[in-house]
Amino acid sequence: MINTMTNMIEISDAGYQEFNDLLEANDIEPKVVRLALAGFGCSGPRFGLMVDEASDSDVVEVIKDITFIVAKDLYDEYQGFVILSDEENYGGGMSLRPKKIDENIGCSTCATGCAV
């Protein structure tokens, strides 16, 4: 049984439209995407998106006509995600961020410093 929930994903109308436009520009149909851990950098976890299907170990949220899938353990660790539009991210492009952030991770913890 697949777990459905609400408030796993926070996204504004502008963010939704930009995300939807991205899916349409890449001919993604049906609009079902998995949010996944893509690795770690000095500023913390990085997340990626992929086309996938939900399994019993996932949580799912449907927002308008986009279905978001997240592994339950990833959701439990980060307590959901926020998707920001380019404008909401101050011109830095769309952004996918966890709701729960470990304050002990950041450039100040990196012994070698961050390359810019």
N, C-alpha and C positions, 0 to 999 in steps of 0.2 A: 504494500500500500504506500503510495507516494504522499508525503506530507505537504499540504498546502498551507500557506500562511500569508498574513498581511504585514506590512511594515518591515519586511526583510530588505526591501529596496526603497530608498528615498530618491525621488527624481522629480524635478520641477517640470512644468509644461514645456519650457524652452529646452531643457535637457532631454525630455522625451522626444520632442520633435527632431532634435539634432541626432539622437541615437537612432530613431526610426529612419531618418534620411540616410544615415550610414548603412543600415541594413538594406534598405532599398537600393542604394547605389551599388551594393555588392551582391544584388540578387539573392539575398538570404530569405528563403521561403521554405517552410513556415518560419516565422520569427520566434525561434526558440534558441536561446543562448545560455551557455553555462559560464558562470563566473568562477574562475579557478586561480589558485595560487601559481604564479609564474616564477617565483624565486624571491630572493632577498637582496636588497642593496643597502648602502649605509643609511638610507633614510627609512628603512623598514621593508615590509613585505610589498611585493609588486603583484598585481593581479592582471589576468588576461581573460579574454573571451573566446569561446569556441562554439561552433554549432554542435549540438549533442542532444541526446534524449535523456529524460529523467529515469532514475532507478529508485528502488526502495530506500536507498541510503541517502537520498537527496531531499531538500526542501524546495518548494516551487512557489513562485508568486507570479500571477498574471497581472500586468498593468496594461490596460487598454488591449492592444492586440500583440503585445510582446510578452513571451513567457520567459522568465528568468529562473535558472536552475543553479542551486548551490549545494555542495556536499554538506550534509548535516554537521559533520565535525568542523568544517570550515566556518559555517554559520555560527556554531556554538563558540568558536574561538574569537571571532571578530564581531559578532552580534549584528550582522547585517552590513549593508553597503550603501554608499551615497554616490550617485552619478551626477556630475556637474557638467553643464554645458561649457563651451569655450568662454562665453561671456562671464559665467559664474566663476570660472577658474582664471579670471583676469587675463584672458587672451592666451592662456597656456595650453589650449586644446581641451578636448573632453577629458574628464578625469574620473577614475573609479577609485574610491577610497573606502576603507573599512570604517564602521561606526565606532568601534573600540580600537584605540591606538595605544600601543605600549610607549609610555613617555620616556622610557630608558633607551630607546632606539633613536639614533640621529647622528648627524655628522660629528657631534662632539664626542661620540663614543668610538669613532674610527681612529685607530692609531696612526694611519698613514695619511689621513686627510682625504678630501674629496677632489677628484679631478674635475675641472670645469671645462 
